Amino acid sequence: MTDRLTLAHALEQGGIARDAAESIATEIFDAIHDNVATKADLQQLEQRMLLRMTEIDAKIDRTVTRLGSLMVILLGVLFAALHYWPPHP
């Protein structure tokens, strides 16, 4: 339904008196008016979600880089320790 008049007309065709149909239509529109997302609301939400996804991707990339660096350092320390480990007799 696009407006109150259309809804009121549909209610009236359903057998509800004109005054009651208009009253019901007004109450329905008032109840949902501020609780319905518009296309603009959804576009804003999409943009915010895309921004957050970009931030999350960057954090994941930094974390993977840090873990890779840590592995290289730990392997270097391990090989250095093995190099200085005394040989078996």
KEDO-837638 format. One line per 5 residues: for each residue z, y, x of N, C-alpha, C, O. Coordinates in nm, 3 decimals. Example, Ala and Ser with C-alpha at 12.3 -4.5 7.8 and 13.67 -1.06 7.14 Angstrom:
REM KEDO-837638
0.780 -0.569 1.319 0.780 -0.450 1.230 0.780 -0.330 1.320 0.846 -0.332 1.424 | 0.708 -0.225 1.285 0.714 -0.106 1.367 0.787 0.003 1.290 0.804 0.114 1.341 $
//
This chain:
REM KEDO-837638
0.000 -0.118 0.084 0.000 0.000 0.000 0.000 0.125 0.089 0.076 0.135 0.185 | -0.085 0.218 0.055 -0.100 0.334 0.141 -0.010 0.450 0.102 0.023 0.533 0.187 | 0.030 0.458 -0.023 0.119 0.567 -0.062 0.202 0.526 -0.184 0.185 0.418 -0.242 | 0.292 0.615 -0.221 0.382 0.586 -0.334 0.306 0.569 -0.464 0.338 0.483 -0.545 | 0.204 0.652 -0.485 0.129 0.648 -0.609 0.058 0.514 -0.627 0.056 0.457 -0.736 $
-0.001 0.463 -0.517 -0.068 0.334 -0.524 0.031 0.223 -0.555 0.003 0.135 -0.636 | 0.146 0.227 -0.490 0.249 0.126 -0.515 0.301 0.136 -0.658 0.319 0.035 -0.726 | 0.325 0.259 -0.704 0.374 0.278 -0.840 0.271 0.226 -0.941 0.307 0.163 -1.041 | 0.143 0.252 -0.913 0.038 0.203 -1.003 0.035 0.050 -1.005 0.020 -0.010 -1.112 | 0.050 -0.014 -0.889 0.052 -0.160 -0.882 0.171 -0.216 -0.957 0.159 -0.318 -1.026 $
0.286 -0.152 -0.944 0.405 -0.198 -1.017 0.386 -0.181 -1.167 0.427 -0.266 -1.246 | 0.322 -0.071 -1.205 0.296 -0.047 -1.347 0.201 -0.153 -1.403 0.218 -0.200 -1.515 | 0.101 -0.190 -1.325 0.009 -0.295 -1.369 0.079 -0.430 -1.379 0.036 -0.518 -1.454 | 0.186 -0.446 -1.304 0.263 -0.570 -1.308 0.359 -0.576 -1.426 0.431 -0.675 -1.442 | 0.360 -0.473 -1.508 0.440 -0.477 -1.630 0.566 -0.393 -1.625 0.648 -0.401 -1.716 $
0.584 -0.313 -1.522 0.702 -0.228 -1.511 0.667 -0.091 -1.568 0.557 -0.040 -1.547 | 0.759 -0.031 -1.640 0.737 0.100 -1.701 0.705 0.203 -1.592 0.753 0.193 -1.480 | 0.624 0.303 -1.627 0.575 0.403 -1.531 0.691 0.472 -1.459 0.689 0.483 -1.336 | 0.791 0.518 -1.531 0.904 0.587 -1.467 0.978 0.496 -1.370 1.012 0.536 -1.259 | 1.001 0.371 -1.413 1.070 0.274 -1.326 0.983 0.241 -1.206 1.034 0.228 -1.094 $
0.851 0.227 -1.226 0.760 0.196 -1.116 0.761 0.307 -1.012 0.763 0.280 -0.892 | 0.759 0.431 -1.057 0.763 0.545 -0.963 0.895 0.549 -0.888 0.898 0.577 -0.768 | 1.004 0.520 -0.957 1.135 0.519 -0.894 1.145 0.408 -0.790 1.196 0.430 -0.680 | 1.096 0.290 -0.824 1.099 0.177 -0.730 1.012 0.208 -0.609 1.052 0.183 -0.495 | 0.892 0.262 -0.633 0.801 0.295 -0.523 0.865 0.397 -0.429 0.853 0.385 -0.307 $
0.932 0.496 -0.484 0.998 0.597 -0.403 1.108 0.534 -0.318 1.119 0.564 -0.199 | 1.189 0.448 -0.378 1.297 0.382 -0.304 1.242 0.293 -0.193 1.296 0.292 -0.082 | 1.135 0.219 -0.221 1.075 0.132 -0.118 1.023 0.216 -0.003 1.049 0.185 0.113 | 0.949 0.322 -0.032 0.894 0.405 0.075 1.004 0.474 0.155 0.993 0.485 0.277 | 1.108 0.520 0.089 1.219 0.583 0.161 1.291 0.482 0.251 1.335 0.516 0.361 $
1.302 0.358 0.205 1.373 0.255 0.282 1.296 0.214 0.406 1.356 0.188 0.511 | 1.162 0.208 0.397 1.085 0.160 0.512 1.026 0.271 0.596 0.976 0.244 0.706 | 1.030 0.393 0.550 0.962 0.504 0.619 1.001 0.515 0.766 0.913 0.525 0.851 | 1.128 0.514 0.798 1.173 0.531 0.936 1.187 0.399 1.010 1.226 0.398 1.127 | 1.156 0.288 0.946 1.174 0.157 1.008 1.042 0.086 1.037 1.041 -0.034 1.063 $
0.934 0.159 1.034 0.802 0.100 1.058 0.745 0.157 1.186 0.744 0.279 1.206 | 0.697 0.069 1.274 0.636 0.115 1.398 0.493 0.158 1.372 0.418 0.092 1.300 | 0.455 0.270 1.432 0.318 0.317 1.421 0.237 0.267 1.539 0.292 0.211 1.634 | 0.107 0.287 1.533 0.021 0.249 1.645 0.062 0.324 1.771 0.059 0.269 1.881 | 0.099 0.450 1.755 0.142 0.530 1.869 0.271 0.472 1.930 0.286 0.469 2.052 $
0.363 0.427 1.844 0.487 0.365 1.893 0.455 0.240 1.975 0.512 0.218 2.081 | 0.363 0.158 1.924 0.326 0.036 1.994 0.254 0.066 2.125 0.273 -0.006 2.223 | 0.171 0.170 2.127 0.103 0.208 2.251 0.203 0.257 2.356 0.190 0.225 2.474 | 0.302 0.335 2.312 0.407 0.380 2.405 0.484 0.261 2.460 0.512 0.255 2.580 | 0.517 0.167 2.375 0.589 0.048 2.418 0.505 -0.031 2.517 0.557 -0.080 2.618 $
0.377 -0.044 2.490 0.289 -0.117 2.581 0.284 -0.050 2.717 0.289 -0.118 2.820 | 0.274 0.082 2.720 0.270 0.155 2.847 0.401 0.137 2.924 0.399 0.118 3.046 | 0.513 0.143 2.854 0.642 0.124 2.922 0.654 -0.018 2.976 0.705 -0.039 3.086 | 0.606 -0.115 2.899 0.612 -0.254 2.945 0.522 -0.276 3.067 0.560 -0.346 3.161 | 0.403 -0.216 3.067 0.314 -0.228 3.182 0.375 -0.165 3.306 0.363 -0.220 3.416 $
0.442 -0.052 3.289 0.510 0.013 3.401 0.620 -0.077 3.456 0.632 -0.094 3.577 | 0.700 -0.134 3.366 0.809 -0.223 3.410 0.754 -0.347 3.479 0.811 -0.393 3.578 | 0.644 -0.402 3.428 0.583 -0.520 3.490 0.534 -0.487 3.630 0.546 -0.570 3.721 | 0.479 -0.367 3.649 0.435 -0.325 3.782 0.555 -0.314 3.876 0.547 -0.356 3.991 | 0.665 -0.258 3.826 0.786 -0.248 3.908 0.840 -0.387 3.943 0.882 -0.410 4.057 $
0.840 -0.477 3.848 0.889 -0.612 3.873 0.800 -0.684 3.973 0.850 -0.753 4.062 | 0.668 -0.668 3.961 0.576 -0.729 4.057 0.603 -0.678 4.199 0.599 -0.755 4.295 | 0.629 -0.547 4.211 0.657 -0.490 4.342 0.787 -0.547 4.399 0.795 -0.575 4.519 | 0.888 -0.564 4.315 1.015 -0.621 4.361 0.996 -0.766 4.405 1.053 -0.810 4.505 | 0.917 -0.840 4.329 0.890 -0.980 4.367 0.818 -0.985 4.501 0.852 -1.067 4.587 $
0.720 -0.898 4.520 0.647 -0.895 4.648 0.741 -0.864 4.764 0.733 -0.927 4.869 | 0.830 -0.766 4.745 0.926 -0.731 4.851 1.019 -0.848 4.880 1.050 -0.875 4.996 | 1.064 -0.917 4.776 1.154 -1.029 4.794 1.085 -1.143 4.869 1.145 -1.203 4.959 | 0.961 -1.173 4.834 0.887 -1.279 4.902 0.866 -1.242 5.049 0.880 -1.327 5.136 | 0.835 -1.116 5.076 0.818 -1.071 5.214 0.948 -1.085 5.292 0.947 -1.131 5.406 $
1.056 -1.046 5.232 1.186 -1.057 5.299 1.223 -1.203 5.326 1.272 -1.236 5.434 | 1.199 -1.290 5.228 1.230 -1.432 5.248 1.142 -1.492 5.358 1.189 -1.572 5.439 | 1.014 -1.454 5.360 0.925 -1.502 5.465 0.971 -1.456 5.602 0.970 -1.534 5.698 | 1.011 -1.330 5.612 1.062 -1.278 5.739 1.189 -1.351 5.782 1.206 -1.384 5.899 | 1.275 -1.375 5.687 1.400 -1.447 5.717 1.370 -1.587 5.769 1.434 -1.634 5.863 $
1.273 -1.654 5.708 1.236 -1.789 5.753 1.183 -1.786 5.897 1.216 -1.873 5.978 | 1.100 -1.687 5.927 1.046 -1.675 6.063 1.158 -1.653 6.163 1.160 -1.715 6.270 | 1.251 -1.565 6.130 1.363 -1.536 6.220 1.449 -1.662 6.239 1.485 -1.697 6.352 | 1.482 -1.729 6.129 1.566 -1.849 6.140 1.497 -1.959 6.221 1.561 -2.027 6.301 | 1.368 -1.977 6.201 1.296 -2.077 6.280 1.292 -2.038 6.428 1.303 -2.124 6.515 $
1.278 -1.909 6.455 1.282 -1.862 6.594 1.416 -1.891 6.660 1.422 -1.937 6.774 | 1.524 -1.864 6.586 1.658 -1.892 6.639 1.675 -2.043 6.659 1.732 -2.084 6.761 | 1.628 -2.124 6.566 1.639 -2.268 6.578 1.563 -2.320 6.701 1.617 -2.399 6.778 | 1.441 -2.274 6.720 1.364 -2.319 6.835 1.424 -2.270 6.967 1.419 -2.340 7.068 | 1.480 -2.149 6.967 1.546 -2.100 7.087 1.669 -2.184 7.118 1.694 -2.218 7.234 $
1.745 -2.218 7.014 1.863 -2.302 7.035 1.823 -2.439 7.086 1.889 -2.494 7.173 | 1.716 -2.495 7.033 1.669 -2.626 7.080 1.617 -2.619 7.224 1.630 -2.715 7.299 | 1.559 -2.506 7.260 1.509 -2.489 7.397 1.624 -2.492 7.499 1.610 -2.547 7.608 | 1.737 -2.431 7.461 1.850 -2.427 7.554 1.946 -2.545 7.537 2.044 -2.555 7.610 | 1.919 -2.632 7.443 2.002 -2.749 7.419 1.989 -2.843 7.540 1.879 -2.869 7.587 $
2.102 -2.894 7.590 2.092 -2.980 7.708 2.019 -3.111 7.673 2.037 -3.165 7.565 | 1.935 -3.161 7.766 1.863 -3.285 7.740 1.956 -3.405 7.737 2.065 -3.399 7.793 | 1.914 -3.511 7.674 1.994 -3.633 7.670 1.980 -3.707 7.802 1.870 -3.710 7.858 | 2.090 -3.767 7.854 2.080 -3.839 7.984 2.009 -3.969 7.978 1.996 -4.036 8.080 $
//
